[in-house]
Amino acid sequence: HDMRLCQGHIAMLCPEAMFLRSSSNETLTNGDIMEMGTTLAAEIRSFIKDFNLGGTIGRLSFVTHSLGGLIVRAALPLLLEEFG
């Protein structure tokens, strides 16, 4: 929830941007990093599918804090396989 302020600032600068504030790993922070990366990648794929973005993504950026950075690093190879 602490990322809402950051999202608001980015949205003012980039009104065309879409945002996903991930929640898939909120209760799993004592789990395996690779498992959390897999869960995050699935959440991102679902977000892309729900908004009918297809395989066309101009840019994908992540704003993370602490453990979130490690989880994103675990998810990136999985996303590259699909969206390369």
N, C-alpha and C positions, 0 to 999 in steps of 0.2 A: 504493500500500500504506500510505502514511502517514495515510490517512483512517480506518483501522480503529478507532483509539482514539476519534476523534470519533463514529463510528458507534455504538460501544459506549455512549458517554455518552448520546447521543440515544435509543438503544433503551431505556435504563433509564428515561428520562423519558417516553417515548412507546412503550410496548410494542406498541401496535397498528400502528406505522409499518412500512412496507416500505422496503427499501433496494436501490438499484442503485449499485454502485461501478463506474462506467464504465471500460471498458478499450479501447473502440473506437479511440481516438486516441493510445494510448500511444506508438506508433512514428511518428506523423505530426506531431509537434510543430513541425516546420519547414515544414509545409504551409500551405495557404491556410485562413484562419479560416472562411470560408463553407463550404468543403468539410468541415472538421472539424465545423462546426455541423450540416451535413446528415448526417454520419455519426453524430453524437450523437443527433440526432432519430430516426434509424432504430433505434438501439440502444434508445432509450426506448420507441418504438412496439412493438418486439419484446418488451420487458419487460412492457409492459401487456398485450399479446396472450398471452404465455406464462402470465400469472397470471389470465387471463380477467377482466380488469378492465373490459373493454368500453370504452364511451365515457364511463363514469362515473368521474370522478376528483374526489374531494372537495378535495384539496389536493396541489399538487406543489411541493416545495421543493428548492432546490439549495444545496449547500455546496461551494464551489470555492476554488481558490487560484490566484492569478496568471492565467496564460493560460486556465485553466479558466473563469474568469468571462467572458472574451471569447467563448469557444466556446459557452457557455450562451446568451449574448445573441444569437449567430447562430442557435442552434437554436430559440429561443422562437417566432419568427414562424412557423416551419414546424410547430411543435406546436400553435400557436393555430389554424392553418388547419384542423387535424383535430379538435382537442378543444375549441376556442374557449370 
